[in-house]
Every structure is written in C-alpha cells, then in structure tokens.
Amino acid sequence: MQEALHTSAHLLSQLLEAATLVLLALGALLAMWNLVAGLIGQRPPDEVALDVWRGLSRWMMVGLEFLLAADLVSTVVSPSWDELGRLGTIAAIRTVLGFFLGRDLETARKIARENEEFAHAAQGERP
C-alpha cells in the first residue's frame, strides 16, 4: 500500500511539474505573440511592454503555483530534509514574487486607468 502511495504521488508530482513547463512555455509564447502583434499594430512601445509584462507575469505565477503543488505532493509522501528545504525555498520564492508582482500589477493597472482617463479627457477637449 505504501509503495503504491509513493508511486502515485511521484506520478502526480511529475504531471504537475510537466504542467508547470507547459504553462511557462505557453506564457512565453503568448508574450512573444503579444509583443510582435503590438509592435506590428504600431501601439506605443510602453503600452506593448506593459501588456506583455502583465501577461507573462500572470503565467509565471500560475506556473509557480503548479510547481509548489508538485513539491507539496512529493513532500507529503516522503518528507526528507531535502524535500522540505526545496518546498520551503519554492514557497518563499513564490511568496516574494507574488508580493512584488502583485504590487507591480496594481501599479500597472493604476497607470493604465490614468492613461485612459487622460485619453478621454483629451478627446473631450477637442471641438
């Protein structure tokens, strides 16, 4: 029974790690697509960069969640000090990245709202 539990946990952990790679690759591909589409569409470079960064950071956060889940599954079954250290490291990285990315995303949203308000105000002033 215990061996079956270890085997299934190992398989689940590998699947979650594979999902992490897929999510990160998908996020990177979408970021490149948005970058090229934004530049071809002659959007302002700052706006394109901000959109690309926001999209990629979201995918990175989701990927880190899956990686944390994979390590959690591995650690639950065989909690060695190496596994606990790895889990703690990934949790710390995810927490720090989450904090700073969340703060930066909120700042980006604020800037986008201000730019929209400025654009609407400028259009309203036209005759």
DAPE-V980068 format. One line per field, one symbol per residue. ss: DSSP state (2 for helix, 1 for strand, 0 for the rest). phi: phi as a letter, one per 30 degrees, with the letter a starting at -180 (. if undefined). A space follows every 50 residues. Layout:
ss: ???
phi: ???
This chain:
ss: 02222222222222222222222222222222222222220000222222 22222222222222222222222222200022222222222222222222 222222222222222222222222200
phi: .ddddddddddddddddddddddddddddddddddddddddhdeeddddd dddddddddddddddddddddddddddbdddddddddddddddddddedd ddddddddddddddddddddddddddd
